[in-house]
Amino acid sequence: MSTAGSPVPVALLRVGGRGAPLDLPRYQTDGAAGMDLRADEPVDLAPGERRLVPTGIAVAIPPGFEGQVRPRSGLALKLGLGVVNAPGTIDSDYRGEVGVILANWGSERVVLARGERIAQLVIAPVVRAAIQEVAELPGTGRGGGGFGSTGR
């Protein structure tokens, strides 16, 4: 298991063969939490449209970790482009091609070239739960108060 600051080894396989090899995912700055994922084919999305975009890579994430596929904030702000199931999860036992479900929430058509950065991949630790059925849950100050129950 990795410790904070120590890189987690993630094996990567290029798949797809849709053209010249894309740049591998990498951190853009020393403080970046995510590595950029790239579109392995052109993207053309009308307003309100969504689709699965292949990245041309498959990964082997070690047990005890997951890959989180997250939107890129610049694409969201400038183009209204987002990741529908953000964060999407890549389980440690998945070995297929990584895909990103992009959605155009903006008012204009979005066209991206093959190779453009479309999402981020964050490698994060996973804690597994041990479910224990009980007759009653312990009380809290909030109790069962739902959406908006804690004030503004």
C-alpha positions in Angstrom: 0.0 0.0 0.0 1.2 3.5 -0.8 1.7 6.2 1.7 0.9 9.9 1.3 3.3 11.5 -1.2 4.5 8.1 -2.5 3.4 7.2 -6.1 0.9 4.3 -6.6 2.1 2.1 -9.4 -0.6 1.9 -12.1 0.0 -0.2 -15.2 -1.2 1.3 -18.4 -2.0 -0.4 -21.8 -2.6 1.5 -25.0 -5.7 0.2 -26.7 -8.0 1.3 -29.5 -5.5 2.0 -32.2 -7.6 4.9 -33.5 -4.5 6.9 -34.8 -1.1 8.0 -33.6 -0.5 7.3 -30.0 -1.9 9.9 -27.6 0.2 11.5 -24.8 0.0 9.4 -21.7 -2.0 10.7 -18.7 0.2 12.9 -16.6 0.0 15.5 -13.9 0.2 19.1 -15.3 1.7 20.6 -12.2 3.5 19.3 -9.0 0.3 20.0 -6.9 -2.2 18.5 -9.3 -4.5 15.8 -7.9 -5.5 14.4 -11.3 -3.9 13.3 -14.5 -5.5 14.4 -17.7 -7.4 11.9 -19.9 -7.6 12.5 -23.6 -10.3 11.8 -26.2 -9.2 9.0 -28.5 -11.6 10.2 -31.2 -13.1 13.5 -32.3 -16.1 14.7 -30.1 -19.1 16.5 -31.5 -21.9 17.1 -29.0 -25.0 19.1 -29.6 -26.5 21.0 -26.6 -28.1 18.4 -24.2 -26.3 15.5 -25.9 -24.1 13.0 -24.1 -21.9 10.1 -25.2 -19.2 7.7 -24.1 -15.8 8.9 -25.3 -12.9 6.4 -25.4 -9.5 7.4 -24.1 -7.4 4.8 -25.8 -6.0 3.4 -22.5 -6.7 0.6 -20.1 -5.3 0.6 -16.6 -4.6 -1.9 -13.8 -5.3 0.0 -10.5 -3.9 -1.8 -7.5 -6.3 -3.4 -4.9 -7.2 -0.9 -2.2 -7.4 1.9 -4.7 -9.8 3.2 -7.4 -9.6 5.6 -10.3 -12.0 8.5 -10.1 -12.9 10.1 -13.5 -13.7 13.8 -12.9 -14.6 16.7 -15.1 -12.1 19.4 -16.1 -13.2 22.7 -14.7 -12.0 24.7 -17.7 -14.2 22.8 -20.1 -17.2 23.1 -17.7 -16.8 26.9 -17.4 -15.9 27.7 -21.0 -18.0 25.2 -22.9 -20.6 23.7 -20.5 -19.0 20.3 -20.9 -19.2 17.9 -18.0 -18.9 14.3 -16.9 -22.4 12.8 -16.3 -21.5 10.3 -13.5 -18.8 12.4 -11.9 -16.9 11.1 -10.3 -17.0 7.9 -12.4 -15.2 5.0 -10.7 -12.7 2.6 -12.3 -12.5 -0.4 -10.0 -9.2 -2.2 -9.3 -10.4 -5.3 -11.1 -11.6 -3.5 -14.3 -9.3 -4.1 -17.3 -11.3 -2.6 -20.2 -10.8 0.7 -22.0 -11.4 3.8 -19.9 -14.3 5.8 -21.2 -15.6 9.2 -20.2 -19.3 9.9 -20.4 -19.3 13.5 -21.6 -22.4 15.8 -21.6 -22.9 19.1 -23.3 -24.9 21.2 -20.7 -24.2 24.4 -22.6 -26.2 26.2 -25.3 -23.7 25.8 -28.2 -22.4 22.7 -30.0 -19.1 21.5 -28.6 -16.5 20.1 -31.0 -13.2 18.7 -29.7 -10.3 17.1 -31.7 -8.9 13.7 -31.0 -6.2 14.1 -28.3 -7.8 17.0 -26.4 -7.9 16.7 -22.7 -11.5 15.8 -21.6 -11.4 14.6 -18.0 -9.1 14.0 -15.0 -8.1 10.7 -13.5 -7.5 10.7 -9.7 -6.1 7.6 -8.0 -7.7 7.4 -4.5 -7.7 4.9 -1.6 -10.8 2.8 -1.0 -12.1 1.8 2.4 -14.4 -1.2 2.4 -17.4 -1.2 4.7 -18.5 -4.1 6.9 -22.3 -3.7 7.0 -23.9 -4.6 10.3 -27.7 -4.6 10.4 -29.1 -3.1 13.7 -32.5 -2.5 15.2 -31.9 1.2 15.7 -29.2 3.7 14.7 -27.3 5.8 17.3 -28.8 9.3 17.6 -27.1 12.6 16.5 -28.0 16.3 16.8 -29.2 16.3 13.2 -31.1 13.1 13.3 -33.1 12.4 10.1 -33.0 16.0 8.9 -32.4 16.0 5.1 -31.8 18.6 2.5 -31.6 22.1 3.8 -32.1 21.0 7.4 -28.8 22.4 8.7 -29.6 26.0 7.8 -27.9 28.4 5.4 
